[in-house]
Amino acid sequence: MDRRLAIRQLLQSLLLQKADSRPFGDGDSLVLSGRLQSIDAVEVAVFLEEKWGIDFAQIGFDQSFIDSVDAIDALIQSAGVVERT
């Protein structure tokens, strides 16, 4: 599956759980803008750890890392990891 598509699907699912069906662009803030909450940020972090092996214990956690599709994609690219099956 396309990495950015997987990220979009996760974020859209989290938003829909909050009855937020408004569209969002790849660069739109979702966490820092308040559309997603801290519990959602935890779900995103777990998703990234499981799917791409991102180790937040090693790199530290900052909500800006997961604030948008673009930010998440950049984080994955900078970590140089590959998708786990």
ZAMARGU-4260 file (C-alpha; in steps of 0.2 Angstrom, whole numbers, plus 5000, padded with zeros to 4 digits):
<rodrens>
0) 5000/5000/5000 | 5006/5018/4996 | 5013/5025/5012 | 5004/5042/5011 | 4988/5033/5007
5) 4990/5022/5023 | 4993/5038/5033 | 4978/5047/5026 | 4967/5032/5029 | 4973/5031/5048
10) 4970/5050/5050 | 4953/5050/5042 | 4948/5035/5052 | 4953/5044/5068 | 4943/5060/5063
15) 4928/5050/5058 | 4928/5042/5075 | 4925/5060/5081 | 4911/5063/5068 | 4923/5075/5059
20) 4921/5071/5040 | 4928/5088/5035 | 4941/5085/5021 | 4960/5089/5025 | 4975/5092/5014
25) 4992/5083/5016 | 4999/5099/5025 | 4984/5103/5036 | 4987/5103/5055 | 4977/5090/5063
30) 4984/5088/5081 | 4990/5105/5085 | 4974/5112/5077 | 4964/5102/5089 | 4955/5091/5076
35) 4964/5076/5084 | 4967/5074/5103 | 4982/5067/5112 | 4974/5050/5113 | 4974/5050/5094
40) 4992/5055/5094 | 4996/5040/5104 | 4986/5029/5091 | 4996/5037/5077 | 5013/5034/5086
45) 5008/5016/5089 | 5003/5014/5071 | 5020/5021/5066 | 5030/5010/5078 | 5021/4994/5072
50) 5020/4998/5053 | 5037/5007/5050 | 5047/5003/5066 | 5048/5021/5071 | 5056/5021/5089
55) 5049/5036/5098 | 5059/5031/5113 | 5075/5034/5103 | 5070/5050/5093 | 5058/5058/5106
60) 5040/5062/5104 | 5034/5079/5098 | 5016/5081/5092 | 5023/5091/5077 | 5030/5075/5070
65) 5013/5068/5068 | 5003/5084/5065 | 4999/5081/5046 | 5001/5068/5032 | 5017/5078/5026
70) 5024/5078/5044 | 5022/5060/5046 | 5028/5055/5029 | 5044/5066/5032 | 5046/5057/5049
75) 5046/5040/5041 | 5058/5046/5027 | 5070/5054/5039 | 5070/5037/5049 | 5075/5028/5033
80) 5063/5013/5038 | 5053/5002/5027 | 5035/4996/5029 | 5033/4980/5039 | 5021/4968/5033
</rodrens>
